[in-house]
Amino acid sequence: MPSNAEIAKETIEQFIKIQDYMILAKEENATKTYDKLKKEYLSLKALLNVIGVNLIDIDIMKE
């Protein structure tokens, strides 16, 4: 069973990766892709908030 630190680390990595993809999708005007990524972004953001991760420094999108 993963520890809270391992869960937080994995979720933070996914959150950062999703934001990178969102930036690319926005640059390419891929609106459907962006919308799909945004759903994942919001889910990860909610999870990180629940486990108490401070998003100030890692939330580039701020959506």
TAFENUR-V454695 format. One record per residue. N is the residue number from 1. D_FIRST is the distance of its C-alpha to the first C-alpha in whole Angstrom. Layout:
BEGIN
{{N | D_FIRST} {N | D_FIRST}}
END
This chain:
BEGIN
{{1 | 0} {2 | 4} {3 | 7} {4 | 10} {5 | 12} {6 | 10} {7 | 10} {8 | 13} {9 | 14} {10 | 14} {11 | 15} {12 | 18} {13 | 19} {14 | 19} {15 | 21} {16 | 24} {17 | 24} {18 | 25} {19 | 27} {20 | 29} {21 | 29} {22 | 31} {23 | 33} {24 | 34} {25 | 35} {26 | 37} {27 | 39} {28 | 40} {29 | 40} {30 | 38} {31 | 38} {32 | 36} {33 | 33} {34 | 33} {35 | 32} {36 | 30} {37 | 28} {38 | 29} {39 | 27} {40 | 24} {41 | 25} {42 | 25} {43 | 22} {44 | 20} {45 | 22} {46 | 22} {47 | 18} {48 | 19} {49 | 21} {50 | 19} {51 | 16} {52 | 20} {53 | 20} {54 | 24} {55 | 25} {56 | 29} {57 | 28} {58 | 26} {59 | 28} {60 | 30} {61 | 31} {62 | 32} {63 | 32}}
END
